[in-house]
Amino acid sequence: MQIPVQDRSNYLKGLFITAKLDKQLNQTEKDILKKISDKLGFAKDFYEETIRGLLANKYLSEEPIKFSDKKIAESFINDAIRLACADGQVTDSETSWLKKTAEINGISYDEVENKIKMYIEKPSLIKSTDFALMSII
């Protein structure tokens, strides 16, 4: 599937928002962001600069993201949930943002909650399975 440039940009932006919401950034989260940034075709220096200032970036809008295609949105929600669960806990702000983004893309709250529960109960799935993005690119 060809992912439009705007959706590629929004995909990575949404993951950066997800990572920032709990006000911490661990190595697993950085690794996830790097792999997806690379797969989406973003330059290494863009990724590094964004990571360096991510937590202090007060200009990164936390508005829910609308994708042009439901398959892209479903892939994003799955990857964003994995990212949110990478530190072993999901904050209320992460859950709320993921649900709002899911809602504007026609994805149910239940799906978000079920995936969060799955990754929290089986954290090995976070590192052992491919990102959802890989199945649509």
N, C-alpha and C positions, 0 to 999 in steps of 0.2 A: 504494500500500500504506500502510495506517495503521501507523505504528510506535508501539508502546506507550511511555508516558512513561518507564518503567524502562529500556527499551532505548535510548531517546533519551539518557537520562542516562548509561548505560553506554557508549554509542558515544563521546560526547564525553570521558568520563572515560578511556576506553581510549586515545583519541588524546593526551590530556594525558600519560598514563603513557608512551606511546611517545615523545613529544617529550622527556620528562624523562630517559629511560634513558641517553642519551649525554652527559648533564650539560652540554648546550649548547642554545641556542635561537636559530636564525637567523631572518632576516626572512621567508624563504620558508616556513619552518615556521609562523611566526606568521600569515602570510597564509592558509595552508591551514586552520589551526585557526579563524581568524576566519570564513572562508567556511562551514565546516561548522557552527560554533556558530550562525551566523545562520540557516542552513537548518534546523537542528533547533529553532529558536525560542527560543534562550537570549538573555537580555538582554545588551546591550553592556557594561554595568557588571560583570556577572558574568564575562564573558570577560576584560575588562581586569584585574580584580582577581586572577583565577586566573593569568593570564599573568605578572603582576607578581611573584607569590610562588611560581611553579611550581617552579623549580629548588631553592628552599630548603624546599619543603613536604615534611617528613619524615612527614606523616600520610597522604599519598596512597598507599593500599595498591597494591602491585604484583601482586596476585593476578590470575591469568588471568580473563577475563570470559566468562561464559556468556550467550548471547543466547537469546531465546525462539523464534527462527525461523532456520533455516539461511541463508535469503536475506539476512537482516540481518547475520548473522555473516560471510558471504562478502563482502558489501559493506564491512563494517568492516575485515576483513583486507586487502582491496585498498587501501582508503584509508589504513590504518595503515602498510602497506608503502610507499606513495607518500610519506607523511610521513617515515618512517624514512630513505628514500633522498634526501630533499630536500637534504641537505647533501653528497651525493656519496659517502657511505660509510655502511655499516650495521655497528653494533658487535655483538659477540657477545651482549651483554645484550639488545639490541633483537631480534635474531634468535631468541634463546631464548624471550623473552616472547611474541613473535608465534607461534612454533611451539606453545607451551603453550596459548595462547588458541585457535589453530586446532584443536588436538587435542580440547579439550573441546567444541568446536562441530562435530566430525565432518569437519574439513577436513584434508587430508593435508599432511605436512611438505613433500613434493615441490612442491605447489602454492605454498607459501610461498617456497621456495627459487627456483623458476622465476620468480616475480613479482619477487623481489628482483633476480635476475640481469637480467631484462628492463629494470627501471628504472635499474639501474646502467649497463648497456650503452647505453641510450637515454634519457638524462636529460631530453631535450626532452619526453618523454611525461608527465613530472610536471606540467608547466605547460600542456601543449597539449590535454589530454583532460579531460572532465568527471569529477568524483568519482563513484565507484560509488554513493554515497548518492543522487545525483540520479536514478539510474535506478530506485530503489525508492520514492521519495517521490512 
